[in-house]
Amino acid sequence: MDIDKIANAIESDAAMVLPGLRESLTEMQAGASGRHYTPEQLLVSSVRKQLGLSQQAFADLIKTPVATLRDWEQGRFPPPGAVLCLLQITLKHPDVLLELAA
């Protein structure tokens, strides 16, 4: 893979120099990867963002300490099964959680 050729094509399409592009392409070529997200992390943050709430507001809504919510979103540990079930329902029916909180 010719990194300069690829980087030049990307920057040409973007019509600007993209800092860190060549380094990122080099890491990709070497097999280095960025962050890895678990399905649980993605579920927690997706539901929170779908509701348009900050971490603090969402934690308050589900009566959970904000530090715990951050741990879930950052993958330090997964939410318990009941929370995952609540999040899956909320993802499909966001109004339900908001109605329960009202």
Summary of the structure (lengths in Angstrom):
residues: 102
radius of gyration: 19.4
end to end distance: 56.2
largest distance: 57.3
contacts: 231
relative contact order: 0.11
helix: 68%
strand: 0%
